[in-house]
Amino acid sequence: MPKKPTASQRKQPTQSRSRQMVKTIVDSAARVLIDEGYESFNTNRVAEVAGISIGSLYQYFPNKKALIEELSKQHLLQIGESINKDTIKLKHLPLEDIVRRLVRSHIQLHKVEPELHRILSNHVPETSAQSWKNELLIDIREKLFQLLSQHAQTRHIKNLSLALFIVMETVEAVVHAAVFEQTDELINGAVEEQLTRLIVGYLTSS
């Protein structure tokens, strides 16, 4: 799915130099959030860390809300890209293997910069521009639907779309809690194992 601009993002990068500028800004925004927290997060501080003028930052992001939206969007895009990359390799495997690999991949994505994910999930107010978020979540569910709708162990499910909605919300909630609390069960693989059993049991009994 092509990346769409947020409603509050001003200028879209079209050249490699502009794309690098946006990457620098977004990376710096993530670093400020992680190192200094949401309360200290502002565009002037991000521009300072990025080594650019505030005017250059405002060409692409008019306010800190736009930066937060971009960070949140990148997280969802990473999940979608991970699923898309796995679908071709997984479609002929048993359901348990498919679920286990997807759960493992989801956990690994959240273990990178967990503090950033925690802030985005727990300390950032809901943004007004939700259409892009809904579109990305629908796209992820569609990828999973394509993977499982023809699978021998799940094609019997009458409302697979609803089942996948429930699975996605469950996985996101459990993984967030485990990663943010840095539980021993996450480290030793127990969360992955229990989530896999839960999802396989739910899908095969639906």
Summary of the structure (lengths in Angstrom):
residues: 206
radius of gyration: 18.8
end to end distance: 29.4
largest distance: 57.3
contacts: 600
relative contact order: 0.12
helix: 74%
strand: 0%
